[in-house]
Amino acid sequence: EKRLGEAARTATMPEEGAPAGYEAAQRGASKPRAYDEELKFLERRDATSWTIKPGFVPGMRVPGRFYVDSALESLVFDELRHHCAAQGYGGFLPALKQIANVAALPGIVGGSIGLPDIHSGYGFAIGNVAAFDLADRDAIVSPGGVGFDINCGVRVLRTNLTEKDVQPLRERLAQSLFDHIPVGVGSKGVIPTSELHLDAALEMGMDWSLREGYAWVEDKEHCEEYGRMLQADPGKVSRRAKKRGLPQLGTLGAGNHYAEIQVVDEVHDRAAARRMGGLDEVGKVVIMIHSGSRGLGHQVATDALLAMERAMERDKGLRTNDRQLACARVDSPEGRDYLAAMAAAANYAWVNRSSMTFLARQTFAKLFASDPDDLDMHVVYDVSHNIAKIEEHLVDGKRKTLLVHRKGATRAFPPHHPLIPVDYQCCGQPVLVGGTMGTCSYILAGTEKGMEHTFGSTCHGAGRASSRNKTRRTLAFEDVLNNLESKGISIRVASPKLVMEEAPEAYKDVNHVVDTCHAAGISKKVVKLRPIAVIKG
C-alpha cells in the first residue's frame, strides 16, 4: 500500500503542456472533507465500476462514474487520500474530483465518465468522457475536455511480413525509421510545406495528403472521420499556431509519442483479427504510430482557453468549480470559433500521421527491396483520443445530438454502426490502445454495451502512474536500456532523459487497463501486440 500510495501521489501531475500554477487551493472549491467523509459519496456498482454521487463537489448535475479493477482502484483512492490529507493545498486535484467537477458543467447528460487509464489532467482528467446536449442552449464546449495535443491519436499499419522476416534486419529497420521520421522536441519535418499548403492541409485533412501523394485512397476509409473534419476553418487558427505548425508536419515529437515495430503476440478474437487484415496470425508484423497536432494544436488550445476565460467574465451565468474548466456555450462566438479551430488542428494531426505513414512505407520498401503495396502496408485503422465531436446517442431512451468530449479516451463504436468502415461492420470499430515503451499494446473492438454506458468510448493507453521528475530521479538510463535489450527490443531515442521519463515503471499496467475494459464490456480484446523496435523523441 505504501508503494501504491507513492505512485498515486506522483500521478497527480498536469498533462504535458499545461500552464504552471496548477494549484488545487486556487480552484474555488469548498473546504476539503476528511477522507472517510469523501468515501460516503463513492459507491461500488460492480466489480469494475464505481459511482460518484452528487454532493462530492458542489453543483453536480449528473453522477460521475469510473472504471477500475482492484489494482487500479488503489491508485485512484490513494490519490484522493493524499488530497484530503493535504487539505487541498500544495498539490493537484485528484482525478475523482475532476470527474465530479465535469459533472457540474452546464448541459452535461448521462454522466461524467472516467476510464481505467484515468489520471489527473488540465481541467478534465485524462481518461474523462463527457457529452453535452446540443438542444440545451446552456450546453458548453471546453478546451480542457479535449486537451492541448488535439487529435493525439494512434495509427496501425499491417504488413505481410513475419517476425522471422524482420528479426535479421531489426536494428537496421529501427535506425532507418529513426533517420526517416524526425523526432524530439522542436523537430522539423521533411515534408515540404508552404503557408498556402498548410491552410489547405488544415481545411482538407487527409484529402490534402491524397492530393499531394502522401497517402493511399484506401487509407481514408480506415480512419476516424475519414481523416477530415468538415467544420474546420483555417481562418480561426491564429498566426502563431500556424507558425508553430508549419515546420513540424511529418514529425513524431517527444513525450509519450512513438513509432514502433510490433508483432502479433496473442489472438483473442480470431474472426475480428482476420477482418483487420489477417492479424489472426501470431508473429505478423505491424507498425504503430502515436502522435498528434504538435505545436499547432497546443497553440489552438492555449488561444481558446484565453478567449473563453474572457468570455466567462462577461457571461455571469457561466460558472465552474475549477477555473481550468474555462468554457463557452457551444453556440457562442467563442464556442463556434474553438470548434472550427479544433477541427483544423485535428485535420493537421491526420495529415501528420499520414506523412509519417508515407515515411514508414518508404523505409520498409527500401530495406526489403519491395513496393509498399507488395508488402501489404495498408492502414488497419487510425483513432483519435483527444477530440470533441458531434454524435447521436440514446440518453434515457431518447435519441439526442451531443457534443462528446473525449480526452485520453478512444471512440469505440459497435458492429453495424453507420460511422465505421464497411470492412468492420461485422466486428466493430478497431480500438488501438498503445502501451508504454517496451510493453505490449492492444487492438480492441467496440461493443453495444460501450455505446450504452460510455457514449461509445473506451481506454486509450496505460495512463501515467508517476511523474516525469520522479522517474528521472529513481531510474537509471542504462538500466532501462538493458531491460529493453533483454526483451529483444531495439530502441532509438533523441534524448536520454526521455528514456527514464517514459519507462514502463512510470505508467499503469496496460494489461490491467485493457482487462478492466474487457470485463466491463465497454470494448473487447482482439489482439495483443509485442514491440520489437521503438522510436521515440
Buried (B, 14 or more C-beta within 10 A) or exposed (E): EEEBBBBBBBBBBBBBBBEEEBEBEEBEBEEBBEBEEBBEBBEEEEEBBBBBBBEBBBBBBBBBBBBBBEBBBBBBBBBBBBBBEBBBEEBBBBBBBBBBBBBBBBBBBBBBBBBBBBBBBBBBBBBBBBBBBBEBEBBBBBBBBBBBBBBBBBBBBBBBBBBEBBBEBBEBBBBBBBEBBBBBEBBEBBBEBEEEBBBBBBBBBBBBBBEBEBBBEEBBBBBBBBBBBEBBBBEBBBEBBBBBBBBBBBBBBBBBBBBBBBBBBBBBBEEBBBBBBBBBBBBBBBBBBBBBBBBBBBBBBBBBBEBBBEBBEEBEEBBBBBBBBBBBBBEBEBBBBBBBBBBBBBBBBBBBBBBBBBBBBEBBBEBBEBEBEEBBBBBBBBBBBBBBBEBEBEBEEEEBEBBBBBBBBBBBBBBEBEBBBEBBBEBBBBBBBBBBBBBBBBBBBBBBBBBBBBBBBBBBBBBBBBBBEBBBEEBEBEEBBEBBEEEEBBBBBBBEEBBBBBBBBBBBBBBBBBBBBBBBBBBBBBBBBBBBBBBBB
